[in-house]
Amino acid sequence: MKPLTCEMCGSTDVVREEDLYVCRHCGTKYTPEAARKIMIEGPVDVSGSTVKVDTSQELENLYTLAHMSHGKDNASAAKYYDMIRQKVPNDWEATFYSACCKAASCSAFQAEQAVDELCNRYSIVMELLKKQISDRSLLIETVQKLYDDCYELADGYSYSDGREQ
């Protein structure tokens, strides 16, 4: 197998950082699957052409991982939702649940800041929902779900401080 060479700048100074491979020269990030493909197939010359990269399968995988982690390992779920936001910045689900999962997984010391971030995102999420969900009944159902998730988060904080229920 040949060394991992960055497709963007040609550098071979690529290192693994957490769950990604990162080119130290230009900052391009690769998933393990993409890095494996580059090592096997080699870099692609895209000079003078327009290339459209299909990331739908990767996004689907990230959503699956986020959904599986949500409620069980909220820190991991937040990480997956953040990865989705990097790829699709205006995704309402990732925007809301990255903050929600961070708030659910933080310590009591960090709770106020995490809840503030979630509250700040709420109006952004509502605007995104209006743009992305045209079916009124689905929109209402989705907003109710977000409300329920916020209520559950708040309920968890109120009883996690040692007071009796």
N, C-alpha and C positions, 0 to 999 in steps of 0.2 A: 504494500500500500504506500502511496506517495504521501509526502507531507501535506498538511492542510494549508492551502494557499487561498488568501482572501480574493474573492471574485471582484471586489470593487477596486482594490489598489494593488493587488499582486503580492502583498507582503506575506511572509510565512511566519510572522510573529503573532500567532494565534494561540490564545490560552483559554483554558476552561475556567469560567467564573460561575459558581452555583450551577444552574441548569442550562447554561448557554456557553457557546464558544465565542470569544470576542477578539477581534483584530485589534492589537495594541496600536497599530499605526493609524487606522482611520475610524475605529470604533464600531465597525459593522458587527452585528450580532447574528449568530447562527444557532439554530436548534441542533440537538444531537443528530436528528435525522438529516437535516440539511448539510451538516458537516460531513457526515458519513457519505452522503451522495457526492459531495465535492471531492472527497478523498478517492472515491472509486471512479467517478466519471471525469474529474478534472474541472478546471475553471472554464467558463463559457465566454467567448469573445462576443460582446454585445455592442461593439463600436459601430456607430452609424445606424443602429436599429432601435426600435422601440420594443421593450420586453415587458410583457404582462405576466406577473407571477401569481399563480393560483394558490392562495393560502387558505382556501375554504376548508380543506381537510384539517389543517393545523388549527384553525379557529374552532372547528367542530370538536377536536380533541381537547382544546383548552376549556371549552364550555363543559364538556363531559367531566373533566378533572375538577373544575370549579364546582359543578353541581354535586359531585360525589363527596367533595371535601366540606362543602357548606354544612355547618351544624355539627360536624365531627372534628374537623381540623380547620378552624376558621382562618388561622394564619396562612395556611397553604391555599385556601380558597381565595383569600385576598390577593395572594401572589399571582394566582392564575387569572383573576379578574384584572389585575394590573397589566398582565401580559396581553390580555384581550384589548384593553384600553390603548396600549401602545400601537396595536394594529388597526383598531377601529375607535378613534378618540370620541366619537359621538354616540357610542353604544350606551343606551340608557341602562341596560342591565348591569354591564360592567362598571359603569360610573357609580351606580347606587351601591351594588353589592361589594365592590372593593372597599368602600368606606364602611359599609355595614359590617362586613366580616372583620375589618381591622378593629372596629369598635368592640365587637364581640370577643375578640381574642386578646385585647390589651389588658394591662394591669389596671387596678383601681387608680393608681397614680396617673396613668395616661388617659383615663376615661373621659375627662372633661374635654381634652383636646380632640379626642377621637369622635366624640358625639358632636362637637362643634363642626368638625369637618363633614360629618354626615348631614347635619342640618344645612350647612352651606351648599351642599350638593343637591339637596332636595328640590329646590326651585329649578335648578338646571335639569334635573331628571324629569321634572314635570313638563318642561318645555320640549325636551327630547321625545317624551312619550306622545305629546300632542302631534309632533311631526311624524313619528314613526308608526303610530297605531291609529288607523283611520276608523276602525270598527268601534263605535261608541261603547257597546256592552263589554268588549274586550278591554278597552281603555279603563272603564270603571272597575272591572275585575282586577286589572293589574294594579291600579292605584290602591285598591282595597288590600291587595296582597302586600304592597310596600308599607302601607299603614300598619297592617298586622305584624309585619316583621319589625318595624320600629317599636311597636308596643311591646312585643316579646323581648326585644333588646332592653328597653327601659325597665320592664318587669324584672329581668335578670339582674340588672344593676341594683334595683331597690332591695332585692333580697340577698344579694351577694355581699352586703356590707356587715353581716353578722347579726342583724336584727331578726327577731322571730317573724314568721309569716302569719 
